[in-house]
Amino acid sequence: MAIISHQIGKALCDALQLPKQTRSFVLRVEAGNVVTVECEYYPEGEFVTALAEYELVRRPEVKVAPPAIHFDAWMRERTDAAHAAYMARHKRGGQAYPQNSIVELARYFSVPLEGIR
């Protein structure tokens, strides 16, 4: 099946971003080489033809930066999460350390009672 230039010519010119008054172009594709386009066109406002040669290169991928976050809001989030974790931890096990007397503290830390009193 043959494709005639007027069937895909405009679409290719648009895709390759060639000048509007393109007369003809040659698309060269070789394995291991850069793709080149040789374009013959009429410069705007003139009746002479011009010849231009292009090399196709990949366009860099546009990366979108993550949305900016306000530092105070971020810090408040972190503080609230840390506080909630602290409260949950201490709600489960009661107090972290015995606070009634020196004797209970000594027992908790396995310290001999002789030297404390």
Phi and psi in degrees as a GROMACS rama.xvg file:
@    title "Ramachandran Plot"
@    xaxis  label "Phi"
@    yaxis  label "Psi"
@TYPE xy
-97.9213  144.488  ALA-2
-111.638  129.012  ILE-3
-89.7684  144.679  ILE-4
-56.9814  -36.0484  SER-5
-69.5437  -14.8003  HIS-6
-76.3465  -34.8321  GLN-7
-125.435  -1.50391  ILE-8
-57.4793  -49.9425  GLY-9
-64.1809  -41.4  LYS-10
-63.2095  -40.9723  ALA-11
-66.7635  -42.8282  LEU-12
-59.1569  -43.0608  CYS-13
-65.5127  -43.9946  ASP-14
-64.5208  -37.1649  ALA-15
-87.2762  -3.96357  LEU-16
56.0759  47.1716  GLN-17
-82.0977  162.136  LEU-18
-58.9831  154.933  PRO-19
-61.6367  -38.6088  LYS-20
-93.6505  44.0725  GLN-21
-69.3772  129.286  THR-22
-89.3649  -46.2558  ARG-23
-159.647  161.944  SER-24
-151.626  154.491  PHE-25
-120.813  126.504  VAL-26
-105.05  115.408  LEU-27
-104.782  122.8  ARG-28
-126.809  117.916  VAL-29
-128.473  138.629  GLU-30
-60.8443  131.946  ALA-31
81.8512  -1.29356  GLY-32
-120.211  166.429  ASN-33
-72.5397  142.14  VAL-34
-74.6854  129.13  VAL-35
-121.459  153.307  THR-36
-128.668  123.468  VAL-37
-104.15  121.911  GLU-38
-123.253  130.08  CYS-39
-108.692  124.729  GLU-40
-146.662  166.916  TYR-41
-100.136  116.711  TYR-42
-61.305  148.141  PRO-43
-61.0208  130.172  GLU-44
82.3292  1.0926  GLY-45
-127.488  157.262  GLU-46
-105.415  6.18158  PHE-47
-90.6567  154.662  VAL-48
-93.8222  152.205  THR-49
-126.508  156.195  ALA-50
-124.364  129.271  LEU-51
-130.3  149.952  ALA-52
-126.581  132.351  GLU-53
-121.261  154.075  TYR-54
-117.112  129.199  GLU-55
-80.8448  131.522  LEU-56
-128.172  154.831  VAL-57
-70.4464  138.391  ARG-58
-78.9231  140.39  ARG-59
-66.2921  144.257  PRO-60
-70.3337  131.37  GLU-61
-82.3007  121.683  VAL-62
-105.899  130.706  LYS-63
-93.7583  129.423  VAL-64
-70.8934  146.489  ALA-65
-63.8475  152.668  PRO-66
-61.9618  142.05  PRO-67
-68.378  143.478  ALA-68
-117.734  138.072  ILE-69
-70.4759  130.506  HIS-70
-59.6563  -42.6433  PHE-71
-62.7857  -40.3962  ASP-72
-66.34  -41.3914  ALA-73
-62.5616  -45.3124  TRP-74
-66.1215  -38.3701  MET-75
-63.6681  -42.2969  ARG-76
-57.8023  -48.3173  GLU-77
-63.6536  -42.6019  ARG-78
-65.4534  -44.0569  THR-79
-61.8906  -41.0748  ASP-80
-65.6773  -42.4185  ALA-81
-65.4145  -40.6899  ALA-82
-65.1473  -42.0292  HIS-83
-62.7205  -40.8786  ALA-84
-65.2428  -40.6088  ALA-85
-62.1012  -47.1143  TYR-86
-63.9027  -40.873  MET-87
-64.1688  -40.6419  ALA-88
-63.4944  -42.1333  ARG-89
-83.0021  -21.0658  HIS-90
-70.2748  -37.7737  LYS-91
-66.3843  -47.5323  ARG-92
-105.257  12.674  GLY-93
71.6161  -143.733  GLY-94
-76.7053  150.398  GLN-95
-73.0406  -38.6971  ALA-96
-129.764  148.12  TYR-97
-66.3543  140.416  PRO-98
-125.709  11.1553  GLN-99
-78.8455  -45.4568  ASN-100
-155.009  167.422  SER-101
-64.7918  -34.0339  ILE-102
-63.9505  -43.216  VAL-103
-65.9326  -38.5597  GLU-104
-63.6688  -41.4288  LEU-105
-62.9975  -42.0751  ALA-106
-65.3872  -40.5475  ARG-107
-61.655  -41.6927  TYR-108
-95.8278  9.38947  PHE-109
55.895  47.0293  SER-110
-101.884  135.503  VAL-111
-61.5903  140.039  PRO-112
-77.6135  -16.2346  LEU-113
-59.2611  -42.8894  GLU-114
-86.2441  -3.72604  GLY-115
-85.7262  -41.3238  ILE-116
